[in-house]
Amino acid sequence: MKYISTRGQSPALSFEDVVLTGLAPDGGLYVPESLPKFSADEIASWAGLSYQDLALKIITPFVGGDIPDGDLKKIIDDSYATFHHGAIAPLVQTAQNEWILELFQGPTLAFKDFALQFLGNLLDYILKKRDQKVVVMGATSGDTGSAAIEGCCHCDNIDIFILHPHKRVSDVQRRQMTTVLTNNVHNIALEGNFDDCQNMVKASFGDQGFLPEDRQLVAVNSINWARIMAQIVYYFYAGLALGAPHRPIAFSVPTGNFGDIFAGYLASKMGLPVEQLIVATNANDILHRCISENDHSKKDLIHSLSPSMDIMVSSNFERLLFDLYDRDGAAIGQLIEDFKSGSMPLNDAALDKMRGLFSSYRLDDDAMIEVIRTVFDETGYLLDPHTAIGVEAARKVRKRQDIPMVCLATASPAKFPEAAQKAGQSEDPALPASMADLFEREERYTVQGNDLGSIQKFVADNVRG
Ligand SMILES: *Cc1c(COP(=O)(O)O)cnc(C)c1O
């Protein structure tokens, strides 16, 4: 399997090379040259497989022989052995034909563990095989950082540097990152906001001259193809559990960077009968405006109670656009150029195609709090703020009541006690036993000014020889 850029101007890469990179040199994102397709019979034959065995079926064609089957199986088994629930991605029913897919049973309590536990083990394997060392540099508004650190902290060939906006992540989120004390992990609290963090990382990928000669940067945000690929699995897993491929299924996905829901789109292209994909956004609603009224224009970022979706420009949306524009890299380059001046209207053909599968909905903080309260009163089930937005979106815009609607639960409510309190919970939702002493653990991080030179010096000084 080869991987090509959405801008069409970069050489194709192998699977292993695409895992070890970030953006393509032409500024695009890598996507597989073609998608594996599974017949209904083949999908039906996977009913009852464990999560890990299903993952092996789905991931193997993407790896395209770069990694022997036995080794890939071990990478997958190790990646999900750290989860707290035997089903890995359990389903919980909350209403007639409405299900919550709990994607927060991994070590850091957010769905990002699905991709980042896997990516950490995959990088470890590839780097050992090549006898190569790399530097991971990433920005986080909260969940990516801890999941990436948890995924990479055991990899001897990786030094990882995670930037978070100083004082703007929750205490649980910060402590999940800063209490990992292995000597290849470095947390930088940047005196700035999330965009500042991301700009530091982008600038560093663009010019890697500050690194020691034998090192390169690897991306752990969802521009990394391996993350998207790992997430395709749970769409099939939920679908199979609820009757696919013999009956269709719908998903509602709390969306920020469009990574998670893009994996759902790929699952449908690969043969899963997906009736509807709902893009659920908070007040940062560029994707909702784009889908509902073809208004893909920038607005100021709003800080919400669902911070992992406080994103203005969704990088993975470009991967969908590439398909909507019949994989015409030049057209994508032009669209992105248009967007730099503020807005990016799509053409009618692209809009029609998108609306055939995608619907969207937007919810602000006050309405989201009401959803947490209502669902708790109805069922005793406590939603986290991101998931609550997805549940309400599903209830508002689902097309069919007679097929299962799966609402992806992207984080545990324990990560966001503020929202739970506002929704009337008298006690903070409990952290799992493995994290019960989180607030007693020693923390280690450095506070740095918003200055590229000093950040890069800190990275260069702390890369191990
Ligand atoms: C990252 C994240 C999201 C958004 O996921 P995308 O793949 O960026 O769309 C939603 N909810 C939570 C809890 C997250 O951590």
The ligand as a Gaussian input file, in Angstrom:
#p B3LYP/6-31G(d) Opt

LIG

0 1
 C       -9.763000      14.971000      20.501000
 C      -11.136000      14.907000      21.079000
 C      -12.278000      15.155000      20.299000
 C      -12.196000      15.559000      18.853000
 O      -11.686000      14.532000      18.043000
 P      -11.242000      14.845000      16.538000
 O      -10.650000      13.584000      16.033000
 O      -10.203000      15.947000      16.680000
 O      -12.426000      15.308000      15.800000
 C      -13.513000      15.018000      20.896000
 N      -13.644000      14.687000      22.193000
 C      -12.570000      14.459000      22.986000
 C      -12.781000      14.111000      24.416000
 C      -11.274000      14.546000      22.460000
 O      -10.206000      14.312000      23.247000

